[in-house]
Amino acid sequence: MPSNSPSPDQTIIAEEQLAPGSAASSKESEMQRGNSRKPEPEAEPASGDALLEKIAAELYGISSMLLGEGEEAVGLIEGVVANVDLPTCCDTAEARRKARLLLAADAITLLGQRDASTNEALAAPGDDSGPAGCIEDDDLSAAGVTPDELERMITGPEHHRLRDWLEGLSDSLRVIFVLRAIAALTSVEVAELLSKYGGLAARGWTAEAVRSNFRQALCSLASQLIHATATK
């Protein structure tokens, strides 16, 4: 895990206000639509070991989806918990968000280091960001998944199906899906994380490319759900 990674908040939170149609405008549109996952619990003061333990438990699910279960995922969480600055957080929701941004930055860095020889795993797409998907909207509901269904897919008795599907995705698609659908980050945030921490080949990621790849992942998920339903 990187020891002196600059805080992703320094570059992600302080975004410029741009004209409609810009990255910031797209981010605002995403936030207005709302994330498909369940709403965050009502804000409460961010303090105490109990909150850190709760955040660590939530982060393990995200970390293990990005890196796989094991010591690497656990070590990543330990570093995030040690570095998240709770006294500067206004409430629990902000503490969770900061922790997820730190986790995402460190996980992307590790994935980039795994692929240091080829430097292609997290490479940004070219001008053509990929084939047109079967889904037009970059929202989980477009894949026919409700917040409750996603929660069951993550924690339910058949959670291995989701993990098996994630393992079959490319590193970039897996990162984008997990950070957008599970960690509730925006396309603007994911693009900036990939560009900053994914290595030289990842510097070209844009919010629109993230949206396009997220739709591809959602299309794959919809196909997986159809197949799973047909085989029951």
Residue pairs with C-beta under 8 A, 6 or more apart in sequence:
1 75
1 76
1 79
1 106
1 109
1 110
2 106
2 109
5 105
5 106
5 109
5 197
7 102
8 101
8 102
8 104
8 105
8 192
8 193
8 196
8 197
9 98
9 101
11 192
11 196
12 101
12 188
12 189
12 192
12 193
15 23
15 24
15 27
15 188
16 24
17 24
18 24
18 25
19 25
23 188
23 191
23 206
23 207
24 188
26 187
26 188
26 207
26 208
26 211
27 186
27 187
27 188
27 189
27 207
30 138
30 186
30 187
30 188
31 186
33 139
35 184
36 139
36 140
36 141
36 145
36 146
36 147
36 150
36 181
37 140
37 147
37 150
37 151
37 181
37 182
37 184
38 147
38 148
38 151
40 93
40 96
40 184
41 92
41 93
43 90
43 91
43 92
43 93
43 94
44 91
44 92
45 91
45 92
46 86
46 89
46 90
46 91
46 92
46 94
46 95
47 86
47 87
51 86
51 92
51 95
52 81
52 84
52 86
55 81
55 84
55 95
55 96
55 99
56 77
56 81
58 96
59 77
59 80
59 81
59 99
59 100
59 103
60 73
60 74
60 77
61 154
61 155
61 182
62 100
62 103
62 178
62 182
62 183
63 73
63 74
63 76
63 77
63 103
63 107
64 70
64 73
65 163
65 166
65 174
65 178
65 182
66 73
66 107
66 111
66 174
66 175
66 178
67 73
67 76
67 107
67 110
67 111
68 167
72 110
76 103
76 106
76 107
76 110
77 103
79 106
80 99
80 102
80 103
80 106
81 99
83 102
84 95
84 98
84 99
84 102
85 98
86 95
89 95
89 98
100 183
100 184
100 185
101 185
101 189
101 193
103 183
104 179
104 183
104 185
104 190
104 193
105 193
105 196
105 197
106 197
107 175
108 122
108 175
108 193
108 194
108 197
108 198
108 202
109 197
109 198
111 121
111 122
111 171
111 175
111 198
112 119
112 121
112 122
112 197
112 198
112 199
112 202
114 121
115 121
115 122
115 171
115 199
116 199
119 199
119 200
119 201
120 201
121 170
121 171
121 172
122 171
122 172
122 175
122 194
122 198
122 199
122 201
122 202
123 172
123 201
123 202
124 194
124 195
124 201
124 202
124 203
124 204
124 205
124 206
124 209
125 204
125 209
125 212
125 213
129 208
129 209
129 212
129 213
130 212
130 213
130 216
131 216
133 212
133 215
133 216
133 218
133 219
134 219
134 222
134 223
135 142
135 143
135 215
135 218
135 219
135 222
136 142
136 215
137 215
138 180
138 187
138 211
138 214
138 215
138 218
139 218
140 146
140 147
140 150
140 181
140 218
142 215
142 218
143 218
143 219
143 221
143 222
143 225
144 222
144 225
145 153
145 221
145 225
150 181
153 159
153 161
153 162
154 162
154 182
161 224
161 228
165 220
165 221
165 224
166 174
166 177
166 178
167 174
169 177
169 217
169 220
172 194
172 213
173 213
173 216
173 217
173 220
174 217
175 190
175 194
176 190
176 210
176 213
176 214
176 217
177 214
177 217
177 218
177 221
179 185
179 189
179 190
179 193
180 186
180 187
180 190
180 210
180 214
181 214
185 193
186 207
187 207
187 208
187 210
187 211
187 214
188 207
190 205
190 207
190 210
191 205
191 206
191 207
191 209
191 210
192 205
194 202
194 205
194 210
195 202
195 203
195 204
195 205
198 205
